[in-house]
Amino acid sequence: MKSKKNLTRFTYETTAFQGWRLCISRGGTTFTKYFSDKAYDGPKKTLKTADETLEKLKELLDGARRINGKLTKTTIAKAQKFLKSV
């Protein structure tokens, strides 16, 4: 499977983790979440979940209010809470 923009595949033989990493930067803040193949029953389901999460996160961040080009603390907290809930 090939990586997509903001989604990177990790399949190293020497590590215990195999899955996808979501990483997106908006308004001076970077948001990262790891999606393990074990937790989501395989790489295809993991990719689907990560992709859906990315789309929802983009909606939240792109429609958010900014102050001097930066995301507000409230928006950052909402995004972090959303990523923890997935």
N, C-alpha and C positions, 0 to 999 in steps of 0.2 A: 504494500500500500504506500502511496506517495503522500508526502506532506502537502498541506494546503496553507494558504495564507492564515496566519495566527494559530495554526494547528501543526504540531510537530510530532512525528512518530518516533518513539523510543523502543528499539528492539535489540538492545545490546545483550550478547550472550553472557557477559561477565557480571551483569547486575541482576538483582532480584526483581526490578521493576520493568514491566513491559506494558506499553500503552501509549496514550496521547497526552500531550501537554498543550493547554490553551494558554496563550500569552498575548495580551492586547494592551496597548498604551493609548490613553486618551487624556487630554488636558493635563499633562504632566504627571500622571499616575499610571503605573503598570499593574495589571491584574493578571495573576497566574493561577491555574488550577490543573492538577494532574488527574487523568482518568485512567485507571488501571484496567487491563483486560480481564483480570480475575474478578473484579467487582461488577463488571458489566457483561460477563459471559461471552468473551471473545472480542477480537479486534473490530469486526464490522459493527456490532452493537455499541461498542465503545466510541467509535468514530461518529456514529449517528447521534449519540448522546452529547458528545463534545461539540458537534456542529450545531445542534439545536440550542445548546447552552450559549455558544458564541453568538448566534443570531439574536437571542433574547438579551444578552449582555450589550451587544451593539445598539439595539433599540433603546435600552435604558440610558446608555452613555451618550449616544448621539442626540437624544432629545432632551438632555439635561441642561440645566442652567449653569452658566459659567461666570466666574468673576475674574476679570483680568486674564482671560484665556485659560484659567484653571478650573477644574471641577470643584464644586462645593463639598464641604465635609459631609453633608447629608447624603449627597449622591455617592460619594466614595463608600460611606457606611452601608448604603442600600446595595451597592454592587458587591461588596464583600459579604454581606449577609446572604445575598442571592447565590453567590458561588459556594458558600458553606452549605446551603440547603440542597444543593444538587448532589 
